[in-house]
Amino acid sequence: MMKPLTSLDRTILSTFSPGFGGAVVPEWIKPWLENGLGSVTLFASNTPNFEAATKLIEELRSYNPEVLVSIDEEGGDVTRLFVREGSRYPTPALLGQCDDENLTYRSYFSMGTILRELGIDITYAPVADVVAFENNPIVGVRSFGMSTDVVSRHVAAAIKGLQNAGVGACVKHFPGHGAVLEDSHHDLPHIKMSLADYESQHVYPFKLAIESGVSAVMIGHLVAEALDAKLPASLSSKVIRDYLRGVLKFNGLVVTDALDMGAIGGPAKIHESALKALSAGADLLCFSGMGDQSTFVASSFDWIKTAVDSGLLPTNSLEESEKRIISWRSTNKYSGLATAAVDFKDLIHGFEISGSVELEPGAVNLVEIGTKPTIAAGDVSWGMHRELRAVGISCDIHASDAETLSTKKLVVAFRDAYRDAPLLATLRRLYERYPEAIFIDMGWPTREFAPKNLIRAFGSSAVIAQAVAARIRAK
């Protein structure tokens, strides 16, 4: 049994946001909830369906009515609610291609309405990173694109949509993760741009988000050398206190990216990272949902408490964070009007199409191949077989080396070959053998592969697959 916590202990605990596995509240977290745990972050295993997610959130609040419930629901390929069937929302990348701010607003308002009805307070979205390199390994379709202007406008529309639906938006990964080639889940990226260039190209979407009233900002695990040449932004007082709070005048919640990520030392150093993040000015510590969360919470709590007792971590900073977290739920309210749902046909004009991509009703041979998903996305259902069948095209699904591929018209759906050399080689072999095949690029564009008959769809969520199927059957 946990011993009673002091008021200061509860203040420390108010900054924690762990996760856990499954759709039932585990025993280890119940005492923490009862003693003032600030937040819980939900992941795919917590939300197998809407009914289970609602019951879980109700159970969480039975132990702590004020707990802030967050989720990493970005829309598109990064989803926790629609893992089994694929998301009913498009990727930011395709929305950026469409460049219709009203469409982006409607998409995020609809998603926000679902989150609010489930009882979720805040979602870690939208991504405000501007992709600077075509082969960025981690941002890709999670971004609205490679144009600072497009990203900025659509981030603002997404924030408005979510927050008008009554759900807090949390832009990420401040101060901008798009200008790197490293994946911070594994390595610590360094950005060596001048401050003027970095601000104009990568910080600007965050600046506009702050001016738009965004609820929260997630700090990335990356070194932006123009702001702090030594420390990752997530552990840097120069970035959080001096720049984000001081220069950009942000007064909302500052959330860390997952503290178990390799860029800042991984799980073994999570307690140290938690203390450093709070010392730098973070309000909410995201522990992710992997590994032994009970140990992470206990070790981090003890480590931070020792720092507070010794005077290493001032209590006034913790108290300010606690006030922001406690007051958040009372200030974020539903304020939107009902809007039309997103029609998948609205997405078609965002595709890049070349050659002949139309099919008559009948049977085709279908190959679906992709590389290993990123940690951020995880394993989510994708492909074209269900959607093609829904429009009258029956599919025989084959491996890419099957000898029977020539028996019918061939359709090849793939994604993210730009970061997988063997996959790219397989696609080139298929194109060489079947030059009339239709290829569907359902990830961040693999520009080095440009077959004659091609749809670049900028994502693989279910609604995007529907739009591709509608285009293929277009007359």
C-alpha positions, 0 to 999 in steps of 0.5 A: 500500500502506498503511504500518504503523499504530502501536498508537495508530493502531489504537486510532483505527481501532477506533472506525470503522464504515463501509459499502460497496456490494455483496456483495464486500469492496472493495479499499479497505477490506481494509488498514483491516480488516487494521489493526484496523478496529473495525466494518462496517455492512451495508446492503441492497446487501450482503445480496441474499440470506442466502447472499451475506450469510453469505459476505460476513461470512465474507470480512470476518472473513478479514481481521479476525476481531474486526471487529464486524458491524452492520446497520440491521435494525429489523424491519418497513418498515426492513429490509436483509435483505428489501428484495426481498420485504418483511420477514417481521416486523411494524413496531414501530407494529403491535406497539405497537397489538397491545400484546402484549409476548410477541408483540414478544419473539417477533418480535425473538427470531426476527429476532435468530436470523436475524441471529446465524446470518448472523454479525451481531453487532449491529443498530441497533434497536429505535427507542425514540422516542415519536411526539409529533406525528402527522405526524412525518416520520421516525419513524412506523411505526418507533416502537412508538407515541405512548404512553411506557408502550407504547413503553417496555414494547415496547422492553424486550421487543424488547431481550430478544428480540434479546439472548437470540438472541445479537445486540446491540440498539442503541436509538435515537435518544437522547435521543428523536427523536419530538418533532420535525417535522424530518428530521435526514437534512436538517435539525437539529431543536431540542427545546425541552421542559423537562427534566422533561417531556422525561425523563418523555415521551421519555427514559424508554424509553431509561432502561428500555432501559439498566436492561434491559441494552441493549448499545448506544445510538445518539445522534441528531442533534438539539438537546435544549435542556434537556440542551445548548442549543447542540450536537447530542446526537451531538456533545455531551459534556453529553449523552453523558458527563454525562447518558447515562454520568453520570446514566443510568449507561450503560456500554455502546457509544455509537454515532453516527447516520450522520455524513453526515447533513445535520443536522450538515453532511453529507458535506463535514464528516464528518471534523470530525463524527467528531472532535467525536463522539469528543471528546464520548464516542462509541465507534463512528462510523457512516459510513453506506454512501453516498458515497465511503466510502474518502475518508470513512474516510481523511480522518476517520482523518487528521483524528482522528490530527492531533487526537490527536498535537496533544493535542486529543483525549485518548488515554485516552478512545479507549482506553476506547472500544477496550476496549468494542468489543473486549470486546463480542463476547466478552460477548454470548452466545446465552441464549434458548430456542426460541420459537414463530414469529410468526403473521401472524394474531396481528397482525390485532387491532392493525389499526384497521378501519371499515366493510365490508372483506370480499371474496369470492374473485374479481377486484378492481381494485387501486391501490397508491400511496405517497409517496417513502420516507424515507432511513431506509427506502429502497426496499423491496417493498410492496403487496397484490397477492401476498398477495391472490392468495395467498388467492384474490383475483385482482388487476388492478393499475391507475393511480389515474386509470384509466378501468376502475376501476369494472369491479370492486370497488376496493381501494386500498393506500396509505401515508404520505399525511399527508406528501404533499399530492398523494397525499392529494388523489388518495385523496380523489378516488378516495373521491369517485368510488368510495365503496364501495372498500376502502382500506388505510392501510399506513403511519403513519396518515393521520388526515385521510383516513377513508373508510367502508371502511378498514383501518389496518395500521400498516405495509407489510411482507410479514407485515402484508400477509398479515395484511390479506389474511387479514382481508379474506377473513375470514368 
